[in-house]
Amino acid sequence: MRAVAGIGLRAQHLDQVVRERPAIGFLEIHAENYLLPSPALASVENLRVDYPFSIHAVGLSLGSAEGLDEHHLERVATLVRRLQPNLVSDHLSWSVVGGRYLNDLLPLPYTEEALDVVARNVDRVQSALGRQLSIENPSCYLAFAHSTLSEPEFLAELARRTGCGLLLDANNVHVTAHNLRLDPNAWLETLPGAAITQYHLAGYAVNDADGEPILIDDHGSPVREAVWSLFGRMLHRFGPRPTLIEWDTDIPGLPVLLAEAAQAQAVLRQGEERGARAA
């Protein structure tokens, strides 16, 4: 897929997008919203004719030590075969234990043992899909004391072992760096740029934790200036990639999302121009 800006396709915008066919680089859906035949899935198939698509899963639970839910994986694979998206992704997290799904994307310790688990599960997913899966860096609020790898080191080694792609979420990098008192620029240094397939941008909330501000990745507001600035530095370091505007709570009207995507497209264009001048 070309380095264009897209939006997450939300249920309240689906009919409007079908009717109006706005000019947008690509659309992304959450896999778990479309696993069963429905009028909404039929509308997505209709849009697939005119737009590139990405599928973003939230329930594969790649960090589950007990392995993957094979039934859920097959349903996701069936959707991927049906829609033939340009990109497929999920998160560096876990959300299933004992067959019960938890309503969150839970963090992992960054250890060799956890790396073995995630690599095994990513290999299984890529085998079932018959294509590359991209892994998104999470937002972090606490660090595991017994982690032996940094998050970027973990992601880099996962990409090396499995051939997976990396979905680099600029908002999550900023949130993690603030909450764990890290340097976001140093965070980026370990990542293998060639493995990055896509960028995500979103808004965050600021909460108080015993007098200390903590950033919450809530996807419920415009992209903040600090994230736009970090995104620009990512483009300078790694080059343009397809870039998605995520907005999952307090969802505004479609024109607001399209305006955010237009801003992302302008930043991508600047990155391409800088790259062309450097060449």
C-alpha positions in Angstrom: 0.0 0.0 0.0 1.2 3.5 -0.8 2.1 5.9 2.1 -1.4 7.5 2.4 -3.5 8.5 5.3 -6.7 6.6 6.3 -9.3 6.5 9.0 -10.8 3.8 11.2 -14.2 2.9 9.8 -16.7 3.2 12.6 -20.3 1.9 12.6 -21.9 5.3 12.9 -20.0 6.4 9.7 -20.5 3.3 7.6 -23.6 4.3 5.8 -22.3 7.8 5.1 -19.0 6.5 3.7 -21.0 4.0 1.5 -23.1 6.9 0.1 -20.6 9.6 -0.2 -17.3 7.7 -1.0 -15.1 10.5 0.5 -11.6 10.9 -0.8 -9.5 9.0 1.7 -6.3 6.9 1.3 -7.6 3.8 3.0 -10.0 2.4 5.6 -9.4 0.2 8.6 -11.8 -2.1 10.4 -11.6 -4.0 13.6 -11.7 -7.7 12.7 -13.9 -8.7 15.6 -16.7 -6.4 14.4 -17.1 -8.4 11.2 -16.6 -12.0 11.9 -20.2 -13.0 11.2 -22.2 -12.4 8.0 -24.2 -9.1 8.4 -25.4 -6.1 6.4 -22.4 -4.2 7.8 -20.0 -6.8 6.4 -21.8 -6.6 3.0 -21.3 -2.8 3.1 -17.6 -3.2 3.8 -17.3 -5.6 0.9 -18.9 -2.9 -1.3 -16.4 -0.4 -0.1 -13.5 -2.8 -0.6 -14.0 -2.3 -4.4 -13.0 1.4 -4.1 -10.7 1.6 -1.1 -7.5 -0.1 0.1 -8.3 -1.8 3.5 -6.4 -2.8 6.6 -7.8 -5.2 9.2 -6.8 -4.5 12.8 -7.6 -7.4 15.2 -7.9 -6.9 18.9 -8.6 -10.4 20.2 -5.9 -12.8 19.0 -4.2 -12.5 22.3 -0.7 -13.0 20.9 0.9 -13.0 24.4 -1.2 -15.9 25.8 1.1 -18.6 27.2 -1.7 -21.2 26.7 -1.7 -20.6 23.0 -4.2 -19.2 20.6 -8.0 -19.7 20.4 -8.0 -21.7 17.1 -11.7 -21.1 16.5 -11.2 -17.3 16.8 -8.1 -17.4 14.6 -10.0 -19.3 11.9 -12.8 -16.8 11.9 -10.3 -13.9 11.5 -8.5 -15.9 8.7 -11.8 -16.4 7.0 -12.5 -12.6 7.1 -9.0 -11.9 5.8 -9.5 -14.3 2.9 -12.9 -12.7 2.2 -11.7 -9.1 2.1 -8.1 -9.5 1.0 -6.9 -6.4 2.9 -3.6 -4.8 2.2 -2.5 -5.0 5.9 -3.4 -7.1 8.9 -2.3 -6.3 12.4 -2.8 -7.0 16.2 -1.3 -5.9 19.4 1.7 -6.9 21.6 -0.6 -7.9 24.4 -2.7 -10.7 25.9 -6.4 -10.8 26.7 -7.5 -14.4 27.1 -7.0 -16.8 30.0 -8.7 -20.1 30.6 -10.9 -19.6 27.6 -12.3 -16.3 29.0 -11.8 -13.1 27.1 -10.9 -10.0 29.2 -12.1 -6.6 28.0 -8.6 -5.1 27.7 -5.2 -5.4 26.0 -3.0 -6.5 28.9 0.8 -5.9 29.0 3.6 -8.4 28.9 6.9 -8.7 30.7 9.6 -8.2 28.2 11.6 -11.4 28.8 13.0 -14.2 26.7 10.3 -16.5 27.9 7.5 -14.1 26.8 9.4 -13.5 23.5 9.3 -17.3 22.9 5.5 -17.3 23.6 4.7 -14.3 21.3 7.0 -15.6 18.5 5.3 -19.0 18.6 1.8 -17.4 18.4 2.8 -14.9 15.7 4.2 -17.8 13.6 0.9 -19.7 14.0 -1.2 -16.6 13.0 0.9 -15.9 9.9 0.7 -19.6 8.9 -3.1 -19.5 9.3 -3.4 -16.2 7.4 -0.9 -17.1 4.7 0.6 -13.6 5.0 2.5 -11.2 7.2 1.0 -9.9 10.5 2.0 -6.6 11.9 2.4 -6.1 15.6 1.5 -2.8 17.3 3.4 -1.4 20.2 1.1 -0.9 23.2 0.6 2.0 25.6 2.3 1.4 28.9 1.4 2.7 32.4 3.8 0.6 34.5 6.9 -1.4 33.7 7.6 -5.0 34.8 10.5 -5.0 37.2 11.8 -8.3 35.9 11.8 -7.4 32.2 15.2 -8.1 30.7 14.5 -6.4 27.3 13.3 -3.0 26.4 10.1 -2.8 24.4 11.8 -1.8 21.2 14.4 -4.6 21.7 11.5 -7.0 22.2 9.8 -5.9 19.0 13.0 -5.9 17.0 13.8 -9.4 18.0 10.2 -10.6 17.4 10.4 -9.1 13.8 13.7 -10.9 13.3 12.5 -14.3 14.5 9.1 -14.3 12.8 9.3 -11.9 9.8 6.3 -10.1 11.2 5.8 -6.4 10.5 5.7 -3.6 13.0 2.8 -1.2 13.4 4.3 1.8 15.0 1.8 3.8 17.0 3.1 7.3 17.6 0.6 8.1 20.3 1.5 4.9 22.2 5.2 5.8 22.0 4.5 9.2 23.4 2.1 7.9 26.2 4.6 5.2 27.2 7.6 7.5 27.1 5.8 10.0 29.3 4.4 7.5 31.8 7.7 5.6 32.2 9.9 8.7 32.0 11.6 7.5 28.8 13.1 9.5 25.9 10.8 8.8 22.9 13.6 9.5 20.5 15.8 6.9 22.2 12.9 4.6 22.2 12.8 4.7 18.4 16.5 4.0 17.9 16.4 0.2 18.4 13.5 -0.4 15.9 14.3 -2.0 12.5 12.9 0.6 10.1 12.5 -2.0 7.3 10.0 -3.9 9.4 7.6 -1.0 9.9 4.5 -1.4 7.7 2.1 1.2 9.1 1.7 4.1 11.5 -1.2 4.9 13.9 -2.1 8.3 15.3 -4.6 9.0 18.0 -5.5 11.3 20.9 -4.9 10.7 24.6 -6.4 11.9 27.9 -4.5 13.3 30.9 -5.4 11.9 34.3 -4.1 12.6 37.8 -2.4 9.9 39.7 -1.6 11.1 43.2 -0.6 14.5 41.9 1.3 13.1 38.9 -0.1 13.5 35.4 -0.5 10.1 33.6 -1.4 9.8 30.0 -4.2 7.5 28.9 -4.5 6.1 25.4 -8.2 6.6 25.0 -8.5 7.4 21.3 -11.1 10.0 22.2 -9.8 13.3 20.9 -7.7 15.0 18.1 -4.1 14.0 17.7 -2.1 16.2 20.1 0.7 18.5 19.0 3.3 16.4 20.8 2.3 13.3 18.9 2.3 15.2 15.6 5.8 16.4 16.4 6.9 12.8 17.2 5.3 11.6 14.0 7.3 14.0 12.0 10.5 12.7 13.6 9.4 9.1 12.9 9.0 10.0 9.2 12.4 11.6 9.1 13.9 8.5 10.6 12.0 5.7 8.9 10.2 7.3 6.0 6.5 7.5 5.1 4.2 4.6 5.6 0.4 4.2 5.4 -0.9 6.2 8.4 -4.2 5.7 10.2 -6.2 8.1 12.3 -7.8 6.2 15.2 -10.8 7.5 17.1 -12.7 5.0 19.2 -14.5 6.9 22.0 -16.5 10.1 21.9 -16.5 9.6 18.1 -17.2 12.9 16.2 -18.8 13.4 12.8 -17.0 12.0 9.8 -15.7 15.4 8.6 -13.6 15.7 11.8 -11.9 12.4 11.1 -11.3 13.3 7.4 -9.8 16.6 8.5 -7.3 14.8 10.8 -6.5 12.4 8.0 -5.9 15.4 5.6 -3.4 16.8 8.2 -1.7 13.4 8.4 -1.5 13.3 4.6 0.1 16.7 4.5 2.8 15.6 6.9 3.3 12.4 4.9 3.7 14.6 1.8 6.3 16.7 3.5 8.2 13.6 4.5 8.2 12.3 1.0 9.5 15.7 -0.3 12.3 15.7 2.3 13.2 12.2 1.2 13.2 13.1 -2.5 15.5 16.1 -1.8 17.9 14.0 0.3 18.1 11.5 -2.5 
